[in-house]
């Protein structure tokens, strides 16, 4: 179990897709997806998120990302790409 946890933590830190990571580490993709669900998240991996119903108060150009399950993210200029990658991964895993 410790090796699984270490690989999942490494995947979470690197970002990217589970498919690419499983190929790089020579793991079965379906097994790796199960590991991700079995291994508890690292402390701080789940951050509180505030969802607003309207983006009318946003200023400046907004990038809209359409995710699985019909979810959308609106990003303002200057967003933290690593944080967004982690957020997308967590949101899509929850679907």
Secondary structure, 3 states (H helix, E strand, C coil): CHHHHHHHHHHHHHCCCHHHHHHHCCCCHHHHHHHHHHCCCCCCCCCCCCCCCCCCCCCCCEEEEECHHHCEEEEECCCCHHHHHHHHHHHHHCC
